[in-house]
Amino acid sequence: MLEQAYAKINLTLDVLGRRPDGYHEVDMVLQSVDLSDQIWLELLDGEDQRIVMESAATNIPLDSRNLAVAAAEVFFRKTGIRWGGVHIHLDKHIPVAAGLAGGSSDAAAVLRGLNRLYQVGLSTADLSMLGAEVGSDVPFCVYGGCAVARGRGEKLTRVIHGLRGWVVLLKPPLFVSTADVYQALPPALYSSVASSDAMVEALQSGDISLVERRLFNGLQPVTFQLYPEVAVLKQRMEQVCGSRVFMSGSGPTLFVLAPTQAAGQRIYNAFRGFAKDVHLVRLLQAEEFH
Ligand code: C5P
Protein backbone atom coordinates (compact mmCIF):
# COMPACT_ATOMS: atom_id res chain seq x y z
CA MET A 1 0.00 0.00 0.00
CA LEU A 2 1.24 3.47 -0.92
CA GLU A 3 0.84 6.55 1.27
CA GLN A 4 2.03 9.98 0.20
CA ALA A 5 3.84 11.99 2.87
CA TYR A 6 3.70 15.69 2.03
CA ALA A 7 6.10 18.38 3.23
CA LYS A 8 4.84 21.49 5.04
CA ILE A 9 5.98 25.06 5.25
CA ASN A 10 5.36 27.56 8.05
CA LEU A 11 3.54 30.66 6.87
CA THR A 12 3.83 31.96 10.42
CA LEU A 13 5.63 30.77 13.55
CA ASP A 14 5.28 32.65 16.83
CA VAL A 15 6.82 31.36 20.02
CA LEU A 16 4.74 32.60 22.94
CA GLY A 17 6.81 31.26 25.84
CA ARG A 18 8.48 28.31 27.47
CA ARG A 19 6.36 25.57 29.03
CA PRO A 20 7.00 23.66 32.25
CA ASP A 21 7.51 20.46 30.19
CA GLY A 22 10.51 22.03 28.42
CA TYR A 23 8.71 22.56 25.12
CA HIS A 24 7.67 25.98 23.84
CA GLU A 25 4.15 27.27 23.43
CA VAL A 26 3.78 28.06 19.74
CA ASP A 27 1.21 29.52 17.38
CA MET A 28 1.83 28.69 13.72
CA VAL A 29 0.09 28.56 10.36
CA LEU A 30 1.18 25.36 8.63
CA GLN A 31 0.57 24.62 4.97
CA SER A 32 1.14 21.39 3.01
CA VAL A 33 2.99 21.57 -0.31
CA ASP A 34 3.16 18.95 -3.04
CA LEU A 35 6.70 17.76 -2.38
CA SER A 36 6.32 14.26 -1.00
CA ASP A 37 8.02 11.12 0.21
CA GLN A 38 6.42 7.83 -0.80
CA ILE A 39 5.80 5.31 1.95
CA TRP A 40 5.10 1.72 0.90
CA LEU A 41 3.65 -0.44 3.64
CA GLU A 42 3.30 -4.21 3.65
CA LEU A 43 1.92 -6.33 6.48
CA LEU A 44 4.20 -9.00 7.89
CA ASP A 45 2.95 -12.34 9.21
CA GLY A 46 4.23 -14.14 12.25
CA GLU A 47 3.84 -14.35 16.00
CA ASP A 48 6.81 -12.13 16.79
CA GLN A 49 6.13 -8.57 15.91
CA ARG A 50 8.60 -6.92 13.56
CA ILE A 51 8.94 -3.42 12.21
CA VAL A 52 11.35 -3.42 9.30
CA MET A 53 12.31 -0.24 7.53
CA GLU A 54 14.22 0.11 4.32
CA SER A 55 15.26 3.10 2.20
CA ALA A 56 17.88 3.97 -0.38
CA ALA A 57 18.45 7.27 1.47
CA THR A 58 21.80 7.17 3.24
CA ASN A 59 21.33 10.15 5.57
CA ILE A 60 18.54 8.75 7.77
CA PRO A 61 18.47 6.11 10.53
CA LEU A 62 16.25 3.07 9.89
CA ASP A 63 15.60 2.16 13.54
CA SER A 64 13.44 3.74 16.29
CA ARG A 65 15.26 7.04 15.80
CA ASN A 66 13.37 7.30 12.51
CA LEU A 67 9.95 8.85 13.22
CA ALA A 68 8.28 6.40 10.79
CA VAL A 69 9.46 3.45 12.90
CA ALA A 70 8.57 5.31 16.11
CA ALA A 71 5.06 5.86 14.71
CA ALA A 72 4.62 2.15 13.95
CA GLU A 73 5.75 1.33 17.51
CA VAL A 74 3.22 3.77 18.98
CA PHE A 75 0.48 2.38 16.70
CA PHE A 76 1.06 -1.23 17.78
CA ARG A 77 1.38 -0.30 21.46
CA LYS A 78 -1.79 1.82 21.53
CA THR A 79 -3.94 -0.58 19.53
CA GLY A 80 -2.71 -3.61 21.49
CA ILE A 81 -1.85 -5.46 18.26
CA ARG A 82 0.94 -7.85 19.22
CA TRP A 83 1.20 -10.06 16.15
CA GLY A 84 2.43 -9.48 12.60
CA GLY A 85 4.20 -6.24 11.92
CA VAL A 86 5.01 -4.03 9.01
CA HIS A 87 7.60 -3.55 6.32
CA ILE A 88 8.13 0.14 5.59
CA HIS A 89 9.80 1.17 2.37
CA LEU A 90 10.59 4.88 2.11
CA ASP A 91 11.34 6.80 -1.09
CA LYS A 92 12.84 9.99 0.32
CA HIS A 93 12.41 13.25 -1.59
CA ILE A 94 11.80 15.81 1.18
CA PRO A 95 15.11 17.26 2.41
CA VAL A 96 16.12 15.92 5.85
CA ALA A 97 16.43 18.14 8.99
CA ALA A 98 15.27 21.03 6.88
CA GLY A 99 12.22 22.59 8.61
CA LEU A 100 9.84 20.89 6.16
CA ALA A 101 8.52 18.21 8.56
CA GLY A 102 9.76 15.39 6.32
CA GLY A 103 10.26 12.89 9.15
CA SER A 104 6.99 13.93 10.81
CA SER A 105 5.13 13.49 7.56
CA ASP A 106 6.57 9.99 7.10
CA ALA A 107 5.38 9.17 10.62
CA ALA A 108 1.89 10.48 9.87
CA ALA A 109 1.75 8.44 6.64
CA VAL A 110 2.68 5.29 8.58
CA LEU A 111 -0.12 5.95 11.08
CA ARG A 112 -2.71 6.52 8.32
CA GLY A 113 -1.50 3.47 6.42
CA LEU A 114 -1.44 1.08 9.40
CA ASN A 115 -4.94 2.22 10.36
CA ARG A 116 -6.15 1.18 6.90
CA LEU A 117 -4.10 -2.02 6.64
CA TYR A 118 -5.14 -3.33 10.06
CA GLN A 119 -8.68 -1.92 9.63
CA VAL A 120 -8.65 -0.55 13.16
CA GLY A 121 -11.06 2.26 12.34
CA LEU A 122 -9.27 5.01 14.27
CA SER A 123 -10.50 8.49 13.39
CA THR A 124 -8.15 11.14 12.02
CA ALA A 125 -8.37 12.83 15.43
CA ASP A 126 -7.28 9.55 17.12
CA LEU A 127 -4.35 9.19 14.71
CA SER A 128 -3.41 12.78 15.34
CA MET A 129 -3.28 12.08 19.10
CA LEU A 130 -1.02 9.07 18.52
CA GLY A 131 1.11 11.29 16.31
CA ALA A 132 1.63 13.79 19.13
CA GLU A 133 3.56 11.07 20.98
CA VAL A 134 5.98 10.81 18.07
CA GLY A 135 6.65 14.52 17.49
CA SER A 136 5.09 17.97 17.66
CA ASP A 137 4.55 18.31 13.89
CA VAL A 138 3.08 14.83 13.36
CA PRO A 139 -0.55 15.75 14.28
CA PHE A 140 -0.65 18.39 11.54
CA CYS A 141 0.87 15.96 9.05
CA VAL A 142 -1.91 13.45 9.80
CA TYR A 143 -4.46 16.03 8.55
CA GLY A 144 -2.47 18.04 6.01
CA GLY A 145 -3.87 21.01 4.10
CA CYS A 146 -3.68 24.19 6.13
CA ALA A 147 -4.12 24.68 9.87
CA VAL A 148 -3.28 26.87 12.82
CA ALA A 149 -1.23 24.78 15.26
CA ARG A 150 -1.04 25.82 18.90
CA GLY A 151 0.14 24.24 22.16
CA ARG A 152 3.40 22.57 21.26
CA GLY A 153 2.01 22.13 17.74
CA GLU A 154 -0.64 19.47 18.39
CA LYS A 155 -3.71 21.67 18.93
CA LEU A 156 -5.05 22.18 15.44
CA THR A 157 -7.66 24.43 13.90
CA ARG A 158 -8.21 23.73 10.22
CA VAL A 159 -8.03 26.66 7.82
CA ILE A 160 -10.12 26.46 4.66
CA HIS A 161 -8.91 28.77 1.93
CA GLY A 162 -8.94 28.69 -1.83
CA LEU A 163 -5.58 30.33 -2.40
CA ARG A 164 -3.67 28.88 -5.34
CA GLY A 165 0.03 29.50 -5.17
CA TRP A 166 3.49 28.21 -5.91
CA VAL A 167 6.48 28.02 -3.66
CA VAL A 168 10.18 27.82 -4.43
CA LEU A 169 12.04 25.96 -1.70
CA LEU A 170 15.79 26.17 -1.29
CA LYS A 171 17.55 24.00 1.26
CA PRO A 172 21.04 25.22 2.13
CA PRO A 173 23.56 22.36 2.46
CA LEU A 174 23.48 22.04 6.26
CA PHE A 175 21.39 20.24 8.85
CA VAL A 176 19.64 22.12 11.64
CA SER A 177 18.56 20.58 14.92
CA THR A 178 15.16 21.93 16.00
CA ALA A 179 16.09 21.33 19.66
CA ASP A 180 19.26 23.48 19.29
CA VAL A 181 17.29 26.36 17.77
CA TYR A 182 14.61 26.34 20.48
CA GLN A 183 17.33 26.05 23.13
CA ALA A 184 19.08 29.16 21.80
CA LEU A 185 15.87 31.25 21.58
CA PRO A 186 16.04 34.18 24.06
CA PRO A 187 12.78 35.24 25.78
CA ALA A 188 13.20 38.66 24.14
CA LEU A 189 12.16 36.98 20.89
CA TYR A 190 8.89 35.59 22.27
CA SER A 191 5.86 37.13 20.53
CA SER A 192 3.27 38.96 22.61
CA VAL A 193 0.71 38.71 19.82
CA ALA A 194 0.55 35.82 17.35
CA SER A 195 0.50 36.46 13.60
CA SER A 196 -1.86 33.61 12.75
CA ASP A 197 -5.18 35.54 12.71
CA ALA A 198 -3.80 38.06 10.22
CA MET A 199 -2.36 35.23 8.11
CA VAL A 200 -5.64 33.30 8.05
CA GLU A 201 -7.40 36.48 6.94
CA ALA A 202 -4.81 36.97 4.18
CA LEU A 203 -5.17 33.36 3.01
CA GLN A 204 -8.94 33.65 2.89
CA SER A 205 -8.75 36.93 0.97
CA GLY A 206 -7.04 34.98 -1.84
CA ASP A 207 -4.40 37.74 -2.20
CA ILE A 208 -0.98 36.05 -2.27
CA SER A 209 0.87 39.38 -1.98
CA LEU A 210 -0.95 39.99 1.32
CA VAL A 211 0.07 36.49 2.46
CA GLU A 212 3.65 37.36 1.52
CA ARG A 213 3.57 40.60 3.52
CA ARG A 214 2.28 38.75 6.59
CA LEU A 215 4.83 35.91 6.65
CA PHE A 216 6.54 35.66 10.02
CA ASN A 217 9.00 33.30 11.68
CA GLY A 218 10.13 34.00 15.26
CA LEU A 219 12.86 31.34 15.05
CA GLN A 220 14.48 32.88 11.98
CA PRO A 221 16.82 35.26 13.87
CA VAL A 222 18.05 32.37 16.02
CA THR A 223 18.86 30.09 13.09
CA PHE A 224 20.50 33.02 11.28
CA GLN A 225 22.68 33.67 14.32
CA LEU A 226 23.67 30.00 14.64
CA TYR A 227 24.23 29.66 10.88
CA PRO A 228 25.11 33.11 9.44
CA GLU A 229 25.52 31.61 5.95
CA VAL A 230 21.73 31.09 5.83
CA ALA A 231 21.15 34.81 6.48
CA VAL A 232 23.61 35.70 3.72
CA LEU A 233 21.84 33.34 1.33
CA LYS A 234 18.45 34.86 2.17
CA GLN A 235 19.72 38.35 1.33
CA ARG A 236 21.18 37.23 -1.98
CA MET A 237 17.96 35.43 -2.87
CA GLU A 238 15.88 38.53 -2.10
CA GLN A 239 18.12 40.66 -4.30
CA VAL A 240 17.70 38.22 -7.19
CA CYS A 241 13.93 37.65 -7.01
CA GLY A 242 12.68 40.93 -5.54
CA SER A 243 10.28 39.09 -3.20
CA ARG A 244 10.44 38.34 0.50
CA VAL A 245 12.31 35.17 1.42
CA PHE A 246 11.39 33.37 4.62
CA MET A 247 12.59 30.36 6.54
CA SER A 248 10.33 27.38 7.27
CA GLY A 249 10.16 26.03 10.84
CA SER A 250 13.54 25.96 12.54
CA GLY A 251 15.16 25.99 9.09
CA PRO A 252 17.37 26.02 7.24
CA THR A 253 15.01 25.77 4.22
CA LEU A 254 14.20 29.18 2.72
CA PHE A 255 11.14 29.78 0.55
CA VAL A 256 9.52 32.34 -1.74
CA LEU A 257 5.86 32.48 -2.74
CA ALA A 258 4.87 32.94 -6.37
CA PRO A 259 1.39 33.67 -7.77
CA THR A 260 1.75 31.53 -10.91
CA GLN A 261 3.73 28.51 -12.07
CA ALA A 262 5.53 30.69 -14.64
CA ALA A 263 6.61 33.18 -11.96
CA GLY A 264 7.70 30.26 -9.75
CA GLN A 265 9.68 28.76 -12.64
CA ARG A 266 11.59 32.03 -13.17
CA ILE A 267 12.53 32.17 -9.47
CA TYR A 268 13.43 28.46 -9.50
CA ASN A 269 15.76 29.02 -12.47
CA ALA A 270 17.39 31.98 -10.73
CA PHE A 271 17.96 30.01 -7.51
CA ARG A 272 19.47 26.94 -9.17
CA GLY A 273 22.91 28.54 -8.94
CA PHE A 274 22.62 29.03 -5.15
CA ALA A 275 22.18 25.42 -4.00
CA LYS A 276 21.66 21.88 -5.26
CA ASP A 277 18.44 21.35 -3.33
CA VAL A 278 15.87 23.62 -5.00
CA HIS A 279 12.21 22.68 -5.61
CA LEU A 280 9.24 24.32 -7.28
CA VAL A 281 6.09 23.15 -5.48
CA ARG A 282 2.41 24.04 -5.19
CA LEU A 283 0.30 24.85 -2.14
CA LEU A 284 -1.92 21.82 -1.49
CA GLN A 285 -5.61 22.30 -0.84
CA ALA A 286 -7.08 20.23 2.00
CA GLU A 287 -9.25 18.19 -0.38
CA GLU A 288 -6.21 17.22 -2.46
CA PHE A 289 -4.37 15.84 0.53
CA HIS A 290 -5.22 12.14 0.63
O1 C5P B 1 8.40 17.42 19.21
P1 C5P B 1 9.71 17.28 18.52
O2 C5P B 1 10.45 16.05 18.98
O3 C5P B 1 9.62 17.38 17.04
O4 C5P B 1 10.60 18.50 18.98
C1 C5P B 1 11.99 18.54 18.85
C2 C5P B 1 12.57 19.49 19.88
O5 C5P B 1 12.21 20.83 19.56
C3 C5P B 1 12.05 19.26 21.26
O6 C5P B 1 12.84 18.35 21.96
C4 C5P B 1 12.15 20.64 21.90
O7 C5P B 1 13.47 20.87 22.31
C5 C5P B 1 11.89 21.57 20.72
N1 C5P B 1 10.50 22.03 20.65
C6 C5P B 1 10.06 23.01 21.53
N2 C5P B 1 8.76 23.45 21.46
C7 C5P B 1 7.92 22.96 20.52
C8 C5P B 1 8.35 21.97 19.60
C9 C5P B 1 9.65 21.54 19.70
O8 C5P B 1 10.82 23.47 22.40
N3 C5P B 1 6.67 23.43 20.46
Boltz pocket constraint, residues with backbone or C-beta under 6 A from the ligand:
constraints:
  - pocket:
      binder: B
      contacts: [[A, 22], [A, 23], [A, 24], [A, 25], [A, 26], [A, 134], [A, 135], [A, 136], [A, 137], [A, 151], [A, 152], [A, 153], [A, 178], [A, 179], [A, 180], [A, 182], [A, 183]]
      max_distance: 6.0
